[in-house]
Structure formats: C-alpha cells, structure tokens
Amino acid sequence: MKKAAIFASGSGSNFQAIVNAVKAGKLYAEIALLVCDREDAYVLERARREGIPAFSFNPKNYENKAAFENEILEELKEREIGWIFLAGYMRLIGETLLKAYPNRIVNLHPSILPSFPGKNAIGQAFEAGVKLTGLTIHFVDEGMDTGPIIAQTSIDIKESDTLESLTERVHETEHSFFPYVLQQLLDDKIKVVPK
C-alpha cells in the first residue's frame, strides 16, 4: 500500500474526504501524515480524531522556505512517504520538496485550469460571469497552478447560483472527484506526460 502525506491549511474537508475514501476502500493508500502550515487550523483536530500524525509549523518561525521544507522533508522520510496530496494547502511548494518528490506532488484546484489560477478561484469564476467552472487535479511544479494536468471535471454555473451555493457544489464535487482520481493515478490508469 502506498504511503501518502496530505498537506492542508484550513478546515480540512478534503483531508476528511480522502481519509473517508481510504476507510471505505475506495482509495488504496495509507495516509501516514498531515502537514499543516497553520497551528490553529481545524484540519489538525480532524487528524487527531482519525489517529493520523500531524506536523504543524509556523512559517514565520523559519529563516526561509528551504528551512521549513527541510524539516518537512525529514518528517516525510521518517515515515517513508511516497506521495504528497495537496488538499487546500495555501502555500507554494518550493525547490526542496519538488526535487525530492518529482511528479509525486498532486494538487486539487477549484477551476478548469488554466482559467482562474491562484487564490479564490471559485470567486474569480463567479465574478467573471462564466457559465462553466470545475476542478483540476494536477502535478505541482514551481509555478502557481501551472503543473501538468492529470484530470479535470466541469461544473455548470446556474443563473440561480450565489457564490455560496456554487462554492458548496464545488466542494461536494471535490470530495468525490479527488479521491477517485488519486486512486486512478496510484493504479497507473492515468498517464500524464510531465512538462
């Protein structure tokens, strides 16, 4: 069974969806670590309840990104982590982790990239008045949401949608789509040509 770490910064609903998929036998992986860059994030409570070890840190306590990523890397090596799943981790991955995990860091982004990269993608799509948004799962590179695309799915934006209702539907889709694609990836059923 492949060992993975989940990186998250907030409430952790996608962390929970991945853990639930593992428990339901829909995702054949061992979630061996949570990495969180906010020491007050609710995802840490979720990990505690699930019995999953967590490494949390405050980036401001480090000289630079390489310093905290080296500490993360030690945690990953200690647990023999093979994959990193970014589930609402609001920080760009740096060279230290990219070199250690080439084409094994996977991000979920709530838009159909290359449209609406970066923060607040759902809000960006809603404000732009587009009729369609969706989700992109992609490998992580040094850019912001620029890595090779693994899979995408679309979500209609209805005339009756508010930002809140759209956000809710996007999150609902994330919770099923992300674990499904991760399993396809771990099973080598999806072939992505790195850039």
KAMO-V581472 format. One line per field, one symbol per residue. ss: DSSP state (h for helix, s for strand, l for the rest). psi: psi as a letter, one per 40 degrees, with the letter a starting at -180 (. if undefined). A space follows every 50 residues. Layout:
BEGIN
ss->???
psi->???
END
This chain:
BEGIN
ss->lsssssssllllhhhhhhhhhhhlllllssssssssllllllhhhhhhhh lllsssllhhhlllhhhhhhhhhhhhhhllllssssllllllllhhhhhh llllssssslllllllllllhhhhhhhhlllsssssssslllllllllss ssssssllllllhhhhhhhhhhhhhhhhhhhhhhhhlllllllll
psi->hhhiihhiebdfdddddddddddeeehgihheihhheheeidddddddde fhiihiihdeeididdddddddddddddefhdihhhgfhfhhhadddddd ghfehhihhfigiehfiaifdddddddefiehaaihhiihaeihfeihhd iiiihihidehiddddddddddddddddddddddddefehhhhi.
END
